[in-house]
Amino acid sequence: MSATPSTPSPADLLAAICQLRASALQQEQAHAAQIAALPAARQVSARNLLHYLAVRQLDLRPLQLQLAQLGLSSLGSLETHVLAALDAVAARLEEMLGLPHAPRAAPCCSHTQGTQLLQDNAAALLNPPRPQRDVRIMVTLATEAAQDIQSMRDLVHAGMDVARINCAHDDATVWQRMAALVHATPGAQGLAPLVQIDLAGPKSRTGSLLPRGRVLHLRPRRNLRGQVLEPARLGLWCGTGPAPRDDALQAVLVADALRPALPEVLPSALQLRVTDARGLARHGTLEARQGELLQFAFVRSVYLEEGMAFALLGDEIAVCIGVFQGIAEVPGELRLFVGDPLLLLREDRPGHPGVRNDQGGFTDPPQVHCTLAAAFTSAKVGQSVWLDDGRIGAVIETCAPEGMCLRVTRAAPNGSKLKAEKGINFPDTTFDTPALTEKDRADLAVMAAQVDLVALSFLRGPQDVSTLRAQLAALGHSNAGIVLKIENRQAFAQLPAILLEALAYPRVGVMVARGDLAVELGFERLSEAQEQILWLCEAAHLPVIWATQILDTLAHSGQPSRPEVTDAAVSIRAECAMLNKGPHLIEAVRFLSGVLERMEGHYAKRMSLRRPLSIAGPRLPPAQPRVDGAQPKN
């Protein structure tokens, strides 16, 4: 798009604008029955969306540049009021040509009306905005939030407007406590924060893996020169009953089969001696005793295993001996390299890292269960598979009802770890799986009365929207807001149809779930895709929630990275920005609130160049023949 635009002809530009208008009206007429089936209050938004889809099937960039040469609107911000924007440009061109204004039916909404519709719909779904900023802040709650009243107040004071509960984690008891706590916390303008539950949906994840054993690594903290700054501390419980917790200790283990019993008076300089998992002699020195709990300090690294023998010695004399119990299992993991096979199992059984022969080849390949049963009937040979948020790429080599064999095509040079409960994406595969699972229905039944918003995960088409609407109606909660999470390739491709279906519901919005969406579409397409979602939702006058990894480094480490600060600033394009949980979440909320308040003084919906949209055409009439200044999509 580097060619210099030719000298524009106002007459040719007027003809092009009139042709665009005709295309928009033709699109509306083709969907007249669908528009008529919507509530009257939503029909304006449906008409405007259809107008926008018709216009965006064409390459408007030559026309935009020619209009800009004449000092006219370049159609760079027409989303909320398509016909009104076209009519305004046509009127200016008619005036330049000395022509009377042609009679035209009034557009479905003006610029002011379209903007107001979007603001009203955002307020209906997400509550009115705070005086300082229009963008709301949604926060994902951690399990601890069910108990911590003060932290909830701090989150609200820092700027939280919506609390998000992820139903893929915890259970209904925890969710209910979270919701009650949120609703009991006073919020901005006297309104308590809203509560959103994210239904788990048919998420495809890795199953369990065989544990690698019960091993505990105690390691002292050292400085640059290897000098010990702080020893590793181990608690040894020599009493009966469960071992007590002590956060000052790296671990508390049980002294099993202790003989003789621990004496009331211990010798001075008591040591815990052990030959560790590497066969190295190690000892810890007694620092403190609290009844039957002994605290030992180790100044050298030591690896302990479940059932390992130890001895307590004083003055080189054995006081008692025993074995360690209570060491936690080390979770299993696979380490995959480019070229490795990987077997995805349909059967829910623990996976393992495989068995290699002397030459390094696999006699038994690495394998792991895939939780999405539909993958084994829908996926085909040659299709791509991505695991763990796109960190590992693979291609399907063989398919069978009991499993499919993949070949790893992308991994880190030193191998990539794959653990249990990691996402599996099938971006090339078309699924008919309903977004609303039986678990989702059960979770809704328990939580519907306590939530304000319900987020539908992994939807793929408009039928998923109507299914959720029907389920909420059956539960007597038709007034609950709906958030549609766009996070896979099918949903993105069907976004126009999804939005038209969504307009039948009074309170609805869209979440740009950038994590899975990036994996499904490819990271290089994410920026383009999120812009297209923003544009289409704006044309439908529906609010957008900008989600996934906003200020993630800040929430986890307490210090933001430069790129994520810029990303946070761009979230002003949406009506709501979502933060994920982390130990520094309150600081992240406060930081984001400040960024948004500052940016709203500088930023508005900016003009963009309008090349054809790939998602503007599915299930819609074909683009009109070429008109002057507008190029049909190739």
N, C-alpha and C positions, 0 to 999 in steps of 0.2 A: 504494500500500500504506500509506495514511495512516489508514485507519479504525481506531477503537479496538475491540479485540476484546471480544466479549460475555463475560459471566460463564460460565466453562467448566463443563460438566457432566462429572464423572468417568465416568459411564456412557457418555455419548456419545463421550468421548475413548477409552475402552477399546474401544468398537465400531470406531472409526476405526483404532486400532492393529491390531486383529485383522484388519480388512479389508486393511490394508497388508501384514500378514504373509501373508495368503492370496494376495494378488497376487504377492508375492515367490516363494512356493512354486509358484504356477502358472507363472511365468516359468521357473523351474528345470525343472519337469516338461516344458515345451514344448521344452526344449533338452537333454533327458536323453541322447539319442544322441550329441550333440556333446560333452557332459561325459564320457560313458563312453569316448570315443575318446582322451581326454587321459591323460597319465601320472597315476597315482594321487596323486602328491604335488601335482599341479596342480589336481585336481578341486575341492578346497576353495575355492581362489581363483576358479575359474570359477563355482562356485555363488554365492559372495558377490558377484561382479561382476553376475551376472544378477539377484540380489536387489536390488542397488543400482539397476540400470537400471529395474526394475519400479517401485520406490519413487519414483524421480526423474522418472517420467512424469507425476506428479501435482504440484500446487502444495501444498506442505506448510506454507507460511507461516502460514495461520490456525491450523493444528494446533500448530505450533511455539510461537506466542505464547500459546495457551491452556495448553499444558503448562508454559510458563515461569511463568504466573500461579499455578500450583499448586506451584511450586518443584520441578518434575520436569525430567528431561533433555529438552532441546528438540530432540533429534535433529540437533544441529548438527555433530556429528563422528562419524557412524555409518559412515564409508566402509569401514573395515577389518573391520567386524563387524556387518553390517546386522541379521540376525535376532537376534543377542544384544542389540543395542541396543533393538530393538522388544520383545523378551521382558522386558527389565529394566523398561521403562516400563509394560508391561502388568501385571507383577507388583506394581509400586507402586500402580497404579490399583486393582487387585483388593484390595490391603490397605486402601486408603482407603475402598472400598465394603464392606469386611467380608466379602469373598468368598474362598473357598479358591482357591489357585492352580490354574488350569486345566491339565490335562495337555497338555504340548506336547513334540514331539520335540526333542531337543537341537539347538541351532543348529550350523551347520557349523564355526564358529570363534568363540571368545570374543574380547573386546577384547584380552586379552593375547596370545592365539594369533595374531590378525590382525596386530597390531603386530609380533610376532616374525617372522611370515612375510615382511612387507615388509622388515624389517631383514636377515633371512637372504638374501633375494633380492638386496638391494642389495650385501651383502658378497660374494655369489657372483659378481656382475657386476663390481663396482668395487673389490674388496678390502675388508677390514675398515677402518672409519674410524680416523682418528688419535685419540689419547686426548683431545686438546684440542677436537675438533669432530667432528660426525657427517657434515657435508656435505663431500663430496670436491671438489677443484678440478681441472678439466680445462683444459689450455692448448693452444692452437693453435700449432704450431711454424712459424717462418719458415724460409726456405731456408737461412739462415746457421747454423741450429741443427745442420745435418748436419756442421759442422766445429768448432763451438765447445764443447769439453768443459767449460770453466769455466762458461759461461753455463748449460749443462744442470745442472750441480751447483748453481748459484745458484738456478735455478728450483725444483729439488727442495727445497733448504733453505728457500726462501721459502714453500713449501706445495703445489707441484704434485703431484697424485696420479695423473693420467692425461695422457699426451701425445697430442695429436690431430694426425694427418697428413692434410692435405686432398689427395686424389688428383685434384682438378681443377687442381692446380698442380704444377710440377716434373715429375720422372720417377722411374721405379722405382729408379734408382741412388741418387738423393737420398733417397728414402723409406727404402731399406734402410739407408743410413748413419744416418739419423735413428733408426730403430728399434733398431739395434745400440747406438747411443750411449745411448739411454734405458735399455735393458735392462742396460747396464753401469754405470749410475749407482745407487749405493745410495740407497734411499728410506726412508720412515718405517717404523719397526718392523722394519727389516731387509728390507723388500720393495721391489724395484725398481718404479718407476712402471709402470703399464700403458700399452700402445700401442694407440691406436684409429686405424684408417684410415676416412676418410669417402669412400665411393665417389662418383664424380662424378654418376652418374645421368643421366637425360635432361633435363638443364638447358636451358632455352630462353634463348639469349643473342643479342645483336647480333653480327653478323660484322664483318669488317674494313671500314675506311673509307679512301678515298683520302687519302694524306698531304697536308698543306697546304704542303709544301715543306721545304727544309733551311735553317732559319734559327736563328741563335744570338743571343740577346739578352744582352749583357753590361751589368750595371747595378751601379754602386757603391752602397755602403750609406751613407745620409745620416741626419743627425739631423733634429729637428723643423724647423729653419730651413733645411734644404737643404744644410747644410755636409757635405762628404765625411768620413765617419768611417773608411771603408776602401774603397780602390779595387777595381774589378773586375779580376781577374787572369786573363790568358790565356797559355797555353803555346803556343809555335810550334816544332814539331819540324822541323828542317832536315836531319835525317840520313836514312839508308836504313832500311828495315824498318818494323815497326809502331811507332806513337807510344807512348811510355811513359805510364803512369798517374801522376798526381800529385794527391792529394786536396786539396792546398792551393790548387789552381787550379780556376777555374770550368769550364774546358775545356782540352784540348790538341788543337790542330789541326795538320795536316800542311802544310808549305810545299811545294806542288807546282810543277813547272816553274820552279824557282828558278834564276835566272841573274843574274850569275855565281854560282858556288858561294860559300857562306858563308866569309869569310876567317877565318884563325886569330885575328887581332887585330882587334877591332871598335873603331870610333871612339867617343869619349866621347859621352854623351847621345844614344845611338842611339834612334830612334823608329820605331814601326810606324805608317804612315799609310795611311788607307783612306777611300774615299767609301762610306758605308754604304748600306743598302737604302732609306733615305729620301732619299738624295742629299746627306747632310750629311757634311762633312769631319770626321774624327775621328782622333785619334792616341793611341797608348799609349807609355809610356816604359819603356825596358829597366831592369828591377830586378835581374835575376840571369841568369847563364849557367851551365849545367851541360852541358859538351860541346856537343852539337848542339841542346840544348833551351834556348830563350830564353824568359824570363818577362817579360811586359809588364804594366804597370799602367795602367788607364784610369780617369780621374776624371770622365768624362762617359759617358752611356749610348750604346751603339752596337749596331746590328743588322747581323750578318754573314750572308752567304749562301754556300752551296756554289759554288765556282768564281769567287768575287769576287776581283778583283785587289788587291794590296797592294804597298807599297814600304817597304823599310828605308832610312832616311836618317840620315846623321850629318853634322852641321854643314851641313844643307840639301843635302847631296850624296848621290845615290842610291848605296847600297852594293849592293843587289840587289833584284830584283822577283820576284813569283811570284803564285800564286793559292791560295786556301784550299781544302783538302780535309778530309773527315772530320767535317763537321757532321752531326749526327744528324737524321733526319727528324722533323718535328713531326707527331704523330699527328693523323689526321683527326677531325673532330667535326661534328655537326649542331647548329644552334641552332633550336629549335622554339618557336613561339608558339601560343597558343590560336587555333584556326581553321585552322592550317596542315594541309596533307595530309602523309601519311607512307606510303610504299610499303614494305611488308615483302616481301622477295624470297625465294623458295624457292631460287633458284640461288645458289650460294656464289661471289659475285663482290663486289668492293669497292663499298661504297656511296658516295654523295656527297651534298652539301648541297642539290642542286637548282639549277635555273636560273630566275631571275626576269626578267620583261619590264620595260619602262620604267614601267609602271603599278604594279609591285610584285607582280603575280601570278606564279604559277609556270607556266612553259612546260614544265618537267620537274621533277616533285616530288622532295623529299628522299627518299632510299631507303637501305635497309640490309638485309642478309641476316639472316634468323631461322634459328637453328641447329636448331630443333625441326621436323622435317618433318611430324610429325603435326598441327601447328597448321593446315596448309593443307588438310587433309581433315576436320578436326573443328570448327574455328571457324566461326561463322555471323555473318551480317550483324546488326548491332545489339548484339553482345556487346562487353564492355569489354576493353581491353588496358591494362596498366600497364608502364611501362619504367623502368629504373634505380631499383629499390627504391621504386617508387611516386612518384617525383618528376615523372613525366610520365604523364598519363592520356589515353586515346584511345578511340574507338569505331570498330568495323569498319563501313565503308560499302559495300565491295564485296569479294567473294571470287572467286578464280580459282585454278586449279591452279598457276599460275606465281607468284602473289603475291596479297596482299590490301592494299587501300587503307584507311588509317585517317584519321580526322579528330581532331586534337589537341583535347582538351576541358579539359585542365589543364596549366598550365606557369607558370613564374615570370613576373612582369610584364615583365621585360626579356628573356624567352626562357630556355629551359632547354637546357643542353648535353647532347647524347647522344653517347657515345663507344663504341668497340668493346668487346666483352666485358662488356656490361651486361645485367642480367637483363631478361627479358620474361615477364610473367605474364598468363595468360588465365583469370581467376578464374571466368568464366561458362561456360567450355568444359569439356565432359566428354571425357576422354581415355581410350583403351584402351592407351596406351603402357606396356610393361613397365618397371618401375623399374630392373631389372638390364639394363644395356646390354652390348654386346659388349666395349666398352672396360672396363667393370666386371669382366666375367668374366676378361679378360686380366690386369687389375690384381690381382684376387683370386688368380689362379694364381701370380703372382710373389710376393705379399706374405703369403699366408695363414699360412705357417709362422712368420712373424716378428711377428705381431700377436696381441693378446689380444681385441680388440673390432673388430667390423665394423659401421659405420654405413651404413644403406641410405637413400639420398637420393631424394626425390620419389616415394616409394611412394604408391599411390592406393587400394589395397584389400588384403584378406587374401591374395589370390593372390600378391602380391609377396613377402609374408613366407615363404610356402611355397617359392617359387622360390629365394630366397636360402638357405633351409635345405637344399634339395636340392643346390644348388651347393657349399655348404660340405661337405656329406656326400660328394659326389663327389670333392672334393679331400682327403678324409681329415681334415677339421678341424671335425667336428661339435661339438667342445668349445669353439669360439670363441664369445665373447659377441656378441650381436646388439643393435644400437641402432637403433630405428625412428624416423626423423626425420619428425615431423608438420609439414609446411610447405606444404600446399595444401588447398584447400577440399574436394576429394574425400576425402582421407585423414582430415580432421577429421570429415566427415559419417559416415565408415565406421569411426570409432575403436572402437566396441564390437566389431564383427566382427574388426577387426585385433587387438585385445587377446585375444579368444578364440582366434584362430589362434596368436598369439604364445605363449600359455601352453603350447603343445605343445613349446616349446623350453626347455631347462633354464636358460640364462643369457640373459636378455633385459631390455631397458629401453627407455624412450621418451625422445626428445629433443624439447623444445619449441623448434622452430626459428623464433623469433619474427620474423625478418626477412622471409622470404617469406610466412609465415603472416599477418603484418599486411597485406601487400599483397593477398593473396588474399581475406581476410575483410573488410578495411577496418580502418584503424587504430583507429577508435572501438570495434571489437569485440574487439581483441586482449586486453585485460585480462580480459574475460569468458571468452574462448576458452581462455586459458592456465589459468584457474581450473578450467574444466571438464575439461581434460586432466589436471590434477593430481588432481582428484577421482576420475575414472574409473580412473586408474592406481593410485591408493591403494586403491580397491575391488578391483582385480585383484592387489593386493600386488606391483606392479611398480615399480621405481625410475624416477625421472624426472631427466633432465638439463636444467637451465635454461640456455638458450643465447641468444646474439646480443646484442652491444653492451653486455654488462655491463662497467662501468668503462671504456668505450671511450675516453672523453676522457682519463682518467688514463693508459691504456696508450699513447696517442699524444702527449699533451702534457706528461705528468708532473703534471698537476693535475686532480683530479676535479671534476665539476660536482655541485651539490647534489642534483638529481633522480636522478643515477645512483648516488649513495651510498645513497639510499633504495631504489632498485631492487636494488642489491647486497644490502641487508639482507633484502629479501623473498625472495631466492633461497634462504633457509634453509628455505623450504617444500619444496624439492626435495632429492633425495639427492646431487646433484652440480651444480655451477655451472661454466659454461664461459667462459673468457676468450679473446679473440682476440689475435692478434699485434700488436706495436707496439714502438717504441723504448724504452718505459718499462714493458715487460711484467713484469719482475721486481718492480718497485715495486708494480704492480697486483696481482700474486699475493700479495705480502706484505700489502698493504692489505686485500684481500678475506678472506684468512685471519684477520686480526685482527677484521674486522667480524663474520664468522661465529662466531668464538669468543665474542665479547661477546654476540651476539644469542641464542646457544643458552642463555644464562642467563635469558633473558626470554621467549622465544617458543616456542610449541607450535602444533600444528595447531588453529586457532581455530574456534569455532562460526560457522557461516554460515547464512543464511536460504536455504531450499530451494524456489525457484520451479522450474517444470518445466525440464528440460534439453532443448534442441532435438536433441541427438544421442543421447538415451536411447531413441528409438523405432525407428530404421530397422531393418528386417528382424526386428523383434521383435513379439510379440503386442500388440494395442492396449491402451491403458490401461483399467483397470476402471471401471465406472460410479461416479459420485460417491458418496463415503461421508462421513459427518459429519466435519467438520474438514479434509477434503482436497478440493481443487478440481481437477477435470480440466483439463488444458491446453486452451486454446481452439484 
